Amino acid sequence: MFGRELRVAAAVRWYGSGSVSQGRAAEIAALSRAEFIAALARFGVMPFQGGLALILNKSLQIW
């Protein structure tokens, strides 16, 4: 149990820092992508890399 939570916490940390992709972090945590996204919510980490400014910038480029 502790080992699993440690893997999840590490994967969330690495994803949050931009070191790994969401898919790779889910693999590290031994979770499905959906389960990993739920873990991100538990840890208070947004499921989008790059932050709000980057997301808004990319969405404005579409227009």
PDB file of N, CA, C, O and CB in Angstrom:
ATOM      1  N   MET A   1       0.834  -1.198   0.000  1.00  0.00           N
ATOM      2  CA  MET A   1       0.000   0.000   0.000  1.00  0.00           C
ATOM      3  C   MET A   1       0.878   1.261   0.000  1.00  0.00           C
ATOM      4  O   MET A   1       0.669   2.157  -0.818  1.00  0.00           O
ATOM      5  CB  MET A   1      -0.948  -0.001   1.226  1.00  0.00           C
ATOM      6  N   PHE A   2       1.856   1.333   0.912  1.00  0.00           N
ATOM      7  CA  PHE A   2       2.709   2.511   0.985  1.00  0.00           C
ATOM      8  C   PHE A   2       3.524   2.675  -0.292  1.00  0.00           C
ATOM      9  O   PHE A   2       3.694   3.789  -0.787  1.00  0.00           O
ATOM     10  CB  PHE A   2       3.637   2.423   2.195  1.00  0.00           C
ATOM     11  N   GLY A   3       4.030   1.554  -0.828  1.00  0.00           N
ATOM     12  CA  GLY A   3       4.815   1.605  -2.063  1.00  0.00           C
ATOM     13  C   GLY A   3       4.009   2.134  -3.228  1.00  0.00           C
ATOM     14  O   GLY A   3       4.518   2.908  -4.039  1.00  0.00           O
ATOM     15  N   ARG A   4       2.755   1.722  -3.318  1.00  0.00           N
ATOM     16  CA  ARG A   4       1.876   2.197  -4.399  1.00  0.00           C
ATOM     17  C   ARG A   4       1.641   3.707  -4.281  1.00  0.00           C
ATOM     18  O   ARG A   4       1.745   4.438  -5.266  1.00  0.00           O
ATOM     19  CB  ARG A   4       0.521   1.443  -4.369  1.00  0.00           C
ATOM     20  N   GLU A   5       1.328   4.156  -3.085  1.00  0.00           N
ATOM     21  CA  GLU A   5       1.092   5.591  -2.875  1.00  0.00           C
ATOM     22  C   GLU A   5       2.348   6.404  -3.138  1.00  0.00           C
ATOM     23  O   GLU A   5       2.272   7.523  -3.645  1.00  0.00           O
ATOM     24  CB  GLU A   5       0.598   5.849  -1.451  1.00  0.00           C
ATOM     25  N   LEU A   6       3.490   5.851  -2.799  1.00  0.00           N
ATOM     26  CA  LEU A   6       4.754   6.531  -3.071  1.00  0.00           C
ATOM     27  C   LEU A   6       4.978   6.668  -4.574  1.00  0.00           C
ATOM     28  O   LEU A   6       5.413   7.719  -5.046  1.00  0.00           O
ATOM     29  CB  LEU A   6       5.926   5.772  -2.424  1.00  0.00           C
ATOM     30  N   ARG A   7       4.680   5.603  -5.329  1.00  0.00           N
ATOM     31  CA  ARG A   7       4.800   5.659  -6.787  1.00  0.00           C
ATOM     32  C   ARG A   7       3.857   6.702  -7.375  1.00  0.00           C
ATOM     33  O   ARG A   7       4.239   7.467  -8.261  1.00  0.00           O
ATOM     34  CB  ARG A   7       4.511   4.286  -7.401  1.00  0.00           C
ATOM     35  N   VAL A   8       2.623   6.725  -6.877  1.00  0.00           N
ATOM     36  CA  VAL A   8       1.639   7.702  -7.359  1.00  0.00           C
ATOM     37  C   VAL A   8       2.103   9.118  -7.040  1.00  0.00           C
ATOM     38  O   VAL A   8       2.055   9.996  -7.902  1.00  0.00           O
ATOM     39  CB  VAL A   8       0.250   7.438  -6.729  1.00  0.00           C
ATOM     40  N   ALA A   9       2.549   9.343  -5.812  1.00  0.00           N
ATOM     41  CA  ALA A   9       3.008  10.679  -5.417  1.00  0.00           C
ATOM     42  C   ALA A   9       4.196  11.127  -6.263  1.00  0.00           C
ATOM     43  O   ALA A   9       4.264  12.284  -6.680  1.00  0.00           O
ATOM     44  CB  ALA A   9       3.387  10.694  -3.930  1.00  0.00           C
ATOM     45  N   ALA A  10       5.130  10.215  -6.516  1.00  0.00           N
ATOM     46  CA  ALA A  10       6.296  10.560  -7.339  1.00  0.00           C
ATOM     47  C   ALA A  10       5.862  10.890  -8.763  1.00  0.00           C
ATOM     48  O   ALA A  10       6.335  11.865  -9.348  1.00  0.00           O
ATOM     49  CB  ALA A  10       7.320   9.402  -7.349  1.00  0.00           C
ATOM     50  N   ALA A  11       4.972  10.089  -9.314  1.00  0.00           N
ATOM     51  CA  ALA A  11       4.498  10.322 -10.682  1.00  0.00           C
ATOM     52  C   ALA A  11       3.769  11.662 -10.790  1.00  0.00           C
ATOM     53  O   ALA A  11       3.946  12.393 -11.764  1.00  0.00           O
ATOM     54  CB  ALA A  11       3.569   9.178 -11.129  1.00  0.00           C
ATOM     55  N   VAL A  12       2.958  11.976  -9.794  1.00  0.00           N
ATOM     56  CA  VAL A  12       2.250  13.265  -9.784  1.00  0.00           C
ATOM     57  C   VAL A  12       3.250  14.409  -9.719  1.00  0.00           C
ATOM     58  O   VAL A  12       3.108  15.406 -10.427  1.00  0.00           O
ATOM     59  CB  VAL A  12       1.264  13.346  -8.589  1.00  0.00           C
ATOM     60  N   ARG A  13       4.248  14.267  -8.881  1.00  0.00           N
ATOM     61  CA  ARG A  13       5.280  15.310  -8.732  1.00  0.00           C
ATOM     62  C   ARG A  13       6.033  15.520 -10.044  1.00  0.00           C
ATOM     63  O   ARG A  13       6.230  16.655 -10.477  1.00  0.00           O
ATOM     64  CB  ARG A  13       6.275  14.935  -7.607  1.00  0.00           C
ATOM     65  N   TRP A  14       6.454  14.419 -10.676  1.00  0.00           N
ATOM     66  CA  TRP A  14       7.196  14.514 -11.936  1.00  0.00           C
ATOM     67  C   TRP A  14       6.324  15.089 -13.045  1.00  0.00           C
ATOM     68  O   TRP A  14       6.792  15.876 -13.867  1.00  0.00           O
ATOM     69  CB  TRP A  14       7.728  13.137 -12.348  1.00  0.00           C
ATOM     70  N   TYR A  15       5.041  14.687 -13.065  1.00  0.00           N
ATOM     71  CA  TYR A  15       4.125  15.252 -14.066  1.00  0.00           C
ATOM     72  C   TYR A  15       3.935  16.743 -13.818  1.00  0.00           C
ATOM     73  O   TYR A  15       4.006  17.542 -14.752  1.00  0.00           O
ATOM     74  CB  TYR A  15       2.757  14.524 -14.036  1.00  0.00           C
ATOM     75  N   GLY A  16       3.695  17.119 -12.575  1.00  0.00           N
ATOM     76  CA  GLY A  16       3.482  18.520 -12.214  1.00  0.00           C
ATOM     77  C   GLY A  16       4.670  19.405 -12.531  1.00  0.00           C
ATOM     78  O   GLY A  16       4.501  20.588 -12.827  1.00  0.00           O
ATOM     79  N   SER A  17       5.872  18.849 -12.473  1.00  0.00           N
ATOM     80  CA  SER A  17       7.069  19.635 -12.783  1.00  0.00           C
ATOM     81  C   SER A  17       7.372  19.656 -14.281  1.00  0.00           C
ATOM     82  O   SER A  17       8.273  20.367 -14.727  1.00  0.00           O
ATOM     83  CB  SER A  17       8.267  19.081 -12.025  1.00  0.00           C
ATOM     84  N   GLY A  18       6.617  18.872 -15.053  1.00  0.00           N
ATOM     85  CA  GLY A  18       6.834  18.827 -16.497  1.00  0.00           C
ATOM     86  C   GLY A  18       7.918  17.852 -16.918  1.00  0.00           C
ATOM     87  O   GLY A  18       8.325  17.838 -18.079  1.00  0.00           O
ATOM     88  N   SER A  19       8.391  17.034 -15.982  1.00  0.00           N
ATOM     89  CA  SER A  19       9.464  16.087 -16.292  1.00  0.00           C
ATOM     90  C   SER A  19       8.992  14.908 -17.134  1.00  0.00           C
ATOM     91  O   SER A  19       9.759  14.361 -17.926  1.00  0.00           O
ATOM     92  CB  SER A  19      10.077  15.574 -15.014  1.00  0.00           C
ATOM     93  N   VAL A  20       7.725  14.515 -16.963  1.00  0.00           N
ATOM     94  CA  VAL A  20       7.175  13.393 -17.727  1.00  0.00           C
ATOM     95  C   VAL A  20       5.792  13.754 -18.250  1.00  0.00           C
ATOM     96  O   VAL A  20       5.120  14.636 -17.714  1.00  0.00           O
ATOM     97  CB  VAL A  20       7.108  12.113 -16.857  1.00  0.00           C
ATOM     98  N   SER A  21       5.384  13.068 -19.291  1.00  0.00           N
ATOM     99  CA  SER A  21       4.047  13.273 -19.850  1.00  0.00           C
ATOM    100  C   SER A  21       3.004  12.613 -18.951  1.00  0.00           C
ATOM    101  O   SER A  21       3.339  11.837 -18.055  1.00  0.00           O
ATOM    102  CB  SER A  21       3.959  12.707 -21.294  1.00  0.00           C
ATOM    103  N   GLN A  22       1.752  12.929 -19.202  1.00  0.00           N
ATOM    104  CA  GLN A  22       0.675  12.340 -18.418  1.00  0.00           C
ATOM    105  C   GLN A  22       0.631  10.817 -18.611  1.00  0.00           C
ATOM    106  O   GLN A  22       0.428  10.075 -17.650  1.00  0.00           O
ATOM    107  CB  GLN A  22      -0.675  12.969 -18.810  1.00  0.00           C
ATOM    108  N   GLY A  23       0.819  10.362 -19.838  1.00  0.00           N
ATOM    109  CA  GLY A  23       0.812   8.930 -20.113  1.00  0.00           C
ATOM    110  C   GLY A  23       1.942   8.209 -19.405  1.00  0.00           C
ATOM    111  O   GLY A  23       1.738   7.147 -18.817  1.00  0.00           O
ATOM    112  N   ARG A  24       3.137   8.788 -19.461  1.00  0.00           N
ATOM    113  CA  ARG A  24       4.300   8.177 -18.794  1.00  0.00           C
ATOM    114  C   ARG A  24       4.106   8.178 -17.285  1.00  0.00           C
ATOM    115  O   ARG A  24       4.436   7.198 -16.618  1.00  0.00           O
ATOM    116  CB  ARG A  24       5.602   8.926 -19.163  1.00  0.00           C
ATOM    117  N   ALA A  25       3.577   9.261 -16.743  1.00  0.00           N
ATOM    118  CA  ALA A  25       3.336   9.327 -15.301  1.00  0.00           C
ATOM    119  C   ALA A  25       2.320   8.273 -14.872  1.00  0.00           C
ATOM    120  O   ALA A  25       2.474   7.660 -13.815  1.00  0.00           O
ATOM    121  CB  ALA A  25       2.845  10.728 -14.901  1.00  0.00           C
ATOM    122  N   ALA A  26       1.296   8.059 -15.673  1.00  0.00           N
ATOM    123  CA  ALA A  26       0.309   7.019 -15.366  1.00  0.00           C
ATOM    124  C   ALA A  26       0.975   5.650 -15.356  1.00  0.00           C
ATOM    125  O   ALA A  26       0.678   4.819 -14.498  1.00  0.00           O
ATOM    126  CB  ALA A  26      -0.851   7.043 -16.388  1.00  0.00           C
ATOM    127  N   GLU A  27       1.879   5.411 -16.312  1.00  0.00           N
ATOM    128  CA  GLU A  27       2.616   4.143 -16.343  1.00  0.00           C
ATOM    129  C   GLU A  27       3.466   3.974 -15.083  1.00  0.00           C
ATOM    130  O   GLU A  27       3.473   2.906 -14.472  1.00  0.00           O
ATOM    131  CB  GLU A  27       3.509   4.070 -17.598  1.00  0.00           C
ATOM    132  N   ILE A  28       4.175   5.023 -14.703  1.00  0.00           N
ATOM    133  CA  ILE A  28       5.019   4.971 -13.500  1.00  0.00           C
ATOM    134  C   ILE A  28       4.164   4.649 -12.269  1.00  0.00           C
ATOM    135  O   ILE A  28       4.564   3.861 -11.411  1.00  0.00           O
ATOM    136  CB  ILE A  28       5.772   6.320 -13.299  1.00  0.00           C
ATOM    137  N   ALA A  29       2.994   5.266 -12.198  1.00  0.00           N
ATOM    138  CA  ALA A  29       2.102   5.064 -11.059  1.00  0.00           C
ATOM    139  C   ALA A  29       1.342   3.740 -11.136  1.00  0.00           C
ATOM    140  O   ALA A  29       0.659   3.355 -10.187  1.00  0.00           O
ATOM    141  CB  ALA A  29       1.118   6.210 -10.969  1.00  0.00           C
ATOM    142  N   ALA A  30       1.464   3.042 -12.275  1.00  0.00           N
ATOM    143  CA  ALA A  30       0.728   1.784 -12.509  1.00  0.00           C
ATOM    144  C   ALA A  30      -0.779   2.018 -12.439  1.00  0.00           C
ATOM    145  O   ALA A  30      -1.524   1.236 -11.849  1.00  0.00           O
ATOM    146  CB  ALA A  30       1.144   0.708 -11.475  1.00  0.00           C
ATOM    147  N   LEU A  31      -1.206   3.127 -13.065  1.00  0.00           N
ATOM    148  CA  LEU A  31      -2.621   3.488 -13.119  1.00  0.00           C
ATOM    149  C   LEU A  31      -3.037   3.685 -14.558  1.00  0.00           C
ATOM    150  O   LEU A  31      -2.198   3.917 -15.429  1.00  0.00           O
ATOM    151  CB  LEU A  31      -2.904   4.760 -12.296  1.00  0.00           C
ATOM    152  N   SER A  32      -4.351   3.593 -14.815  1.00  0.00           N
ATOM    153  CA  SER A  32      -4.863   3.998 -16.119  1.00  0.00           C
ATOM    154  C   SER A  32      -4.794   5.522 -16.192  1.00  0.00           C
ATOM    155  O   SER A  32      -4.610   6.186 -15.172  1.00  0.00           O
ATOM    156  CB  SER A  32      -6.331   3.479 -16.349  1.00  0.00           C
ATOM    157  N   ARG A  33      -4.940   6.068 -17.378  1.00  0.00           N
ATOM    158  CA  ARG A  33      -4.924   7.543 -17.495  1.00  0.00           C
ATOM    159  C   ARG A  33      -6.042   8.154 -16.661  1.00  0.00           C
ATOM    160  O   ARG A  33      -5.837   9.164 -15.989  1.00  0.00           O
ATOM    161  CB  ARG A  33      -5.069   7.982 -18.979  1.00  0.00           C
ATOM    162  N   ALA A  34      -7.224   7.545 -16.703  1.00  0.00           N
ATOM    163  CA  ALA A  34      -8.362   8.076 -15.936  1.00  0.00           C
ATOM    164  C   ALA A  34      -8.065   8.046 -14.433  1.00  0.00           C
ATOM    165  O   ALA A  34      -8.367   9.000 -13.716  1.00  0.00           O
ATOM    166  CB  ALA A  34      -9.648   7.264 -16.241  1.00  0.00           C
ATOM    167  N   GLU A  35      -7.474   6.945 -13.964  1.00  0.00           N
ATOM    168  CA  GLU A  35      -7.121   6.858 -12.545  1.00  0.00           C
ATOM    169  C   GLU A  35      -6.045   7.876 -12.189  1.00  0.00           C
ATOM    170  O   GLU A  35      -6.064   8.450 -11.100  1.00  0.00           O
ATOM    171  CB  GLU A  35      -6.641   5.442 -12.196  1.00  0.00           C
ATOM    172  N   PHE A  36      -5.107   8.099 -13.108  1.00  0.00           N
ATOM    173  CA  PHE A  36      -4.059   9.074 -12.843  1.00  0.00           C
ATOM    174  C   PHE A  36      -4.629  10.490 -12.772  1.00  0.00           C
ATOM    175  O   PHE A  36      -4.220  11.279 -11.921  1.00  0.00           O
ATOM    176  CB  PHE A  36      -2.976   8.994 -13.920  1.00  0.00           C
ATOM    177  N   ILE A  37      -5.557  10.812 -13.647  1.00  0.00           N
ATOM    178  CA  ILE A  37      -6.202  12.134 -13.603  1.00  0.00           C
ATOM    179  C   ILE A  37      -6.931  12.313 -12.268  1.00  0.00           C
ATOM    180  O   ILE A  37      -6.912  13.400 -11.691  1.00  0.00           O
ATOM    181  CB  ILE A  37      -7.199  12.305 -14.794  1.00  0.00           C
ATOM    182  N   ALA A  38      -7.568  11.252 -11.781  1.00  0.00           N
ATOM    183  CA  ALA A  38      -8.217  11.321 -10.459  1.00  0.00           C
ATOM    184  C   ALA A  38      -7.164  11.551  -9.362  1.00  0.00           C
ATOM    185  O   ALA A  38      -7.403  12.298  -8.413  1.00  0.00           O
ATOM    186  CB  ALA A  38      -9.022  10.011 -10.173  1.00  0.00           C
ATOM    187  N   ALA A  39      -6.005  10.905  -9.501  1.00  0.00           N
ATOM    188  CA  ALA A  39      -4.925  11.113  -8.522  1.00  0.00           C
ATOM    189  C   ALA A  39      -4.427  12.555  -8.570  1.00  0.00           C
ATOM    190  O   ALA A  39      -4.126  13.144  -7.532  1.00  0.00           O
ATOM    191  CB  ALA A  39      -3.751  10.137  -8.789  1.00  0.00           C
ATOM    192  N   LEU A  40      -4.340  13.127  -9.774  1.00  0.00           N
ATOM    193  CA  LEU A  40      -3.935  14.527  -9.889  1.00  0.00           C
ATOM    194  C   LEU A  40      -4.889  15.422  -9.102  1.00  0.00           C
ATOM    195  O   LEU A  40      -4.455  16.339  -8.405  1.00  0.00           O
ATOM    196  CB  LEU A  40      -3.892  14.961 -11.371  1.00  0.00           C
ATOM    197  N   ALA A  41      -6.184  15.152  -9.215  1.00  0.00           N
ATOM    198  CA  ALA A  41      -7.183  15.936  -8.480  1.00  0.00           C
ATOM    199  C   ALA A  41      -6.978  15.790  -6.972  1.00  0.00           C
ATOM    200  O   ALA A  41      -7.072  16.769  -6.232  1.00  0.00           O
ATOM    201  CB  ALA A  41      -8.612  15.495  -8.869  1.00  0.00           C
ATOM    202  N   ARG A  42      -6.697  14.560  -6.519  1.00  0.00           N
ATOM    203  CA  ARG A  42      -6.460  14.327  -5.088  1.00  0.00           C
ATOM    204  C   ARG A  42      -5.283  15.134  -4.572  1.00  0.00           C
ATOM    205  O   ARG A  42      -5.293  15.605  -3.435  1.00  0.00           O
ATOM    206  CB  ARG A  42      -6.219  12.849  -4.825  1.00  0.00           C
ATOM    207  N   PHE A  43      -4.257  15.294  -5.422  1.00  0.00           N
ATOM    208  CA  PHE A  43      -3.059  16.033  -5.026  1.00  0.00           C
ATOM    209  C   PHE A  43      -3.151  17.523  -5.366  1.00  0.00           C
ATOM    210  O   PHE A  43      -2.228  18.283  -5.074  1.00  0.00           O
ATOM    211  CB  PHE A  43      -1.839  15.430  -5.697  1.00  0.00           C
ATOM    212  N   GLY A  44      -4.259  17.942  -5.979  1.00  0.00           N
ATOM    213  CA  GLY A  44      -4.439  19.350  -6.317  1.00  0.00           C
ATOM    214  C   GLY A  44      -3.591  19.815  -7.485  1.00  0.00           C
ATOM    215  O   GLY A  44      -3.214  20.985  -7.551  1.00  0.00           O
ATOM    216  N   VAL A  45      -3.282  18.898  -8.422  1.00  0.00           N
ATOM    217  CA  VAL A  45      -2.469  19.228  -9.596  1.00  0.00           C
ATOM    218  C   VAL A  45      -3.369  19.266 -10.817  1.00  0.00           C
ATOM    219  O   VAL A  45      -4.168  18.356 -11.038  1.00  0.00           O
ATOM    220  CB  VAL A  45      -1.313  18.200  -9.795  1.00  0.00           C
ATOM    221  N   MET A  46      -3.239  20.323 -11.608  1.00  0.00           N
ATOM    222  CA  MET A  46      -4.044  20.445 -12.830  1.00  0.00           C
ATOM    223  C   MET A  46      -3.634  19.373 -13.844  1.00  0.00           C
ATOM    224  O   MET A  46      -2.450  19.054 -13.951  1.00  0.00           O
ATOM    225  CB  MET A  46      -3.888  21.861 -13.450  1.00  0.00           C
ATOM    226  N   PRO A  47      -4.590  18.815 -14.587  1.00  0.00           N
ATOM    227  CA  PRO A  47      -4.255  17.775 -15.559  1.00  0.00           C
ATOM    228  C   PRO A  47      -3.702  18.318 -16.874  1.00  0.00           C
ATOM    229  O   PRO A  47      -3.570  17.571 -17.844  1.00  0.00           O
ATOM    230  CB  PRO A  47      -5.467  16.949 -15.841  1.00  0.00           C
ATOM    231  N   PHE A  48      -3.382  19.598 -16.915  1.00  0.00           N
ATOM    232  CA  PHE A  48      -2.843  20.224 -18.124  1.00  0.00           C
ATOM    233  C   PHE A  48      -1.433  20.715 -17.844  1.00  0.00           C
ATOM    234  O   PHE A  48      -1.212  21.428 -16.865  1.00  0.00           O
ATOM    235  CB  PHE A  48      -3.747  21.396 -18.603  1.00  0.00           C
ATOM    236  N   GLN A  49      -0.484  20.349 -18.678  1.00  0.00           N
ATOM    237  CA  GLN A  49       0.872  20.853 -18.501  1.00  0.00           C
ATOM    238  C   GLN A  49       0.984  22.209 -19.170  1.00  0.00           C
ATOM    239  O   GLN A  49       0.354  22.449 -20.200  1.00  0.00           O
ATOM    240  CB  GLN A  49       1.919  19.867 -19.078  1.00  0.00           C
ATOM    241  N   GLY A  50       1.779  23.097 -18.594  1.00  0.00           N
ATOM    242  CA  GLY A  50       2.024  24.389 -19.200  1.00  0.00           C
ATOM    243  C   GLY A  50       1.319  25.533 -18.508  1.00  0.00           C
ATOM    244  O   GLY A  50       1.650  26.694 -18.748  1.00  0.00           O
ATOM    245  N   GLY A  51       0.371  25.241 -17.670  1.00  0.00           N
ATOM    246  CA  GLY A  51      -0.310  26.281 -16.935  1.00  0.00           C
ATOM    247  C   GLY A  51      -1.380  26.997 -17.734  1.00  0.00           C
ATOM    248  O   GLY A  51      -1.514  26.805 -18.942  1.00  0.00           O
ATOM    249  N   LEU A  52      -2.121  27.808 -17.049  1.00  0.00           N
ATOM    250  CA  LEU A  52      -3.255  28.507 -17.634  1.00  0.00           C
ATOM    251  C   LEU A  52      -2.830  29.470 -18.735  1.00  0.00           C
ATOM    252  O   LEU A  52      -3.510  29.562 -19.757  1.00  0.00           O
ATOM    253  CB  LEU A  52      -4.009  29.256 -16.562  1.00  0.00           C
ATOM    254  N   ALA A  53      -1.740  30.180 -18.559  1.00  0.00           N
ATOM    255  CA  ALA A  53      -1.296  31.148 -19.564  1.00  0.00           C
ATOM    256  C   ALA A  53      -1.026  30.457 -20.904  1.00  0.00           C
ATOM    257  O   ALA A  53      -1.413  30.966 -21.956  1.00  0.00           O
ATOM    258  CB  ALA A  53      -0.029  31.884 -19.080  1.00  0.00           C
ATOM    259  N   LEU A  54      -0.371  29.318 -20.864  1.00  0.00           N
ATOM    260  CA  LEU A  54      -0.073  28.592 -22.097  1.00  0.00           C
ATOM    261  C   LEU A  54      -1.352  28.089 -22.760  1.00  0.00           C
ATOM    262  O   LEU A  54      -1.493  28.173 -23.980  1.00  0.00           O
ATOM    263  CB  LEU A  54       0.868  27.417 -21.810  1.00  0.00           C
ATOM    264  N   ILE A  55      -2.271  27.574 -21.972  1.00  0.00           N
ATOM    265  CA  ILE A  55      -3.539  27.082 -22.517  1.00  0.00           C
ATOM    266  C   ILE A  55      -4.306  28.213 -23.174  1.00  0.00           C
ATOM    267  O   ILE A  55      -4.819  28.055 -24.282  1.00  0.00           O
ATOM    268  CB  ILE A  55      -4.393  26.433 -21.415  1.00  0.00           C
ATOM    269  N   LEU A  56      -4.390  29.357 -22.500  1.00  0.00           N
ATOM    270  CA  LEU A  56      -5.101  30.500 -23.077  1.00  0.00           C
ATOM    271  C   LEU A  56      -4.409  30.984 -24.345  1.00  0.00           C
ATOM    272  O   LEU A  56      -5.081  31.307 -25.325  1.00  0.00           O
ATOM    273  CB  LEU A  56      -5.197  31.645 -22.058  1.00  0.00           C
ATOM    274  N   ASN A  57      -3.099  31.039 -24.346  1.00  0.00           N
ATOM    275  CA  ASN A  57      -2.353  31.474 -25.505  1.00  0.00           C
ATOM    276  C   ASN A  57      -2.627  30.548 -26.683  1.00  0.00           C
ATOM    277  O   ASN A  57      -2.876  31.018 -27.793  1.00  0.00           O
ATOM    278  CB  ASN A  57      -0.856  31.525 -25.192  1.00  0.00           C
ATOM    279  N   LYS A  58      -2.586  29.242 -26.457  1.00  0.00           N
ATOM    280  CA  LYS A  58      -2.832  28.275 -27.531  1.00  0.00           C
ATOM    281  C   LYS A  58      -4.262  28.396 -28.036  1.00  0.00           C
ATOM    282  O   LYS A  58      -4.494  28.317 -29.243  1.00  0.00           O
ATOM    283  CB  LYS A  58      -2.559  26.836 -27.045  1.00  0.00           C
ATOM    284  N   SER A  59      -5.224  28.586 -27.142  1.00  0.00           N
ATOM    285  CA  SER A  59      -6.618  28.682 -27.573  1.00  0.00           C
ATOM    286  C   SER A  59      -6.858  29.963 -28.359  1.00  0.00           C
ATOM    287  O   SER A  59      -7.688  29.975 -29.268  1.00  0.00           O
ATOM    288  CB  SER A  59      -7.558  28.623 -26.366  1.00  0.00           C
ATOM    289  N   LEU A  60      -6.154  31.038 -28.033  1.00  0.00           N
ATOM    290  CA  LEU A  60      -6.319  32.288 -28.771  1.00  0.00           C
ATOM    291  C   LEU A  60      -5.684  32.189 -30.157  1.00  0.00           C
ATOM    292  O   LEU A  60      -6.116  32.877 -31.082  1.00  0.00           O
ATOM    293  CB  LEU A  60      -5.702  33.457 -27.987  1.00  0.00           C
ATOM    294  N   GLN A  61      -4.673  31.349 -30.311  1.00  0.00           N
ATOM    295  CA  GLN A  61      -4.040  31.175 -31.615  1.00  0.00           C
ATOM    296  C   GLN A  61      -4.979  30.490 -32.611  1.00  0.00           C
ATOM    297  O   GLN A  61      -4.843  30.672 -33.821  1.00  0.00           O
ATOM    298  CB  GLN A  61      -2.754  30.366 -31.470  1.00  0.00           C
ATOM    299  N   ILE A  62      -5.923  29.709 -32.105  1.00  0.00           N
ATOM    300  CA  ILE A  62      -6.869  29.031 -32.979  1.00  0.00           C
ATOM    301  C   ILE A  62      -7.761  30.042 -33.684  1.00  0.00           C
ATOM    302  O   ILE A  62      -8.122  29.856 -34.846  1.00  0.00           O
ATOM    303  CB  ILE A  62      -7.718  28.034 -32.185  1.00  0.00           C
ATOM    304  N   TRP A  63      -8.111  31.098 -32.989  1.00  0.00           N
ATOM    305  CA  TRP A  63      -8.985  32.123 -33.556  1.00  0.00           C
ATOM    306  C   TRP A  63      -8.173  32.976 -34.470  1.00  0.00           C
ATOM    307  O   TRP A  63      -8.698  33.915 -35.069  1.00  0.00           O
ATOM    308  CB  TRP A  63      -9.658  32.979 -32.465  1.00  0.00           C
TER     309      TRP A  63
END
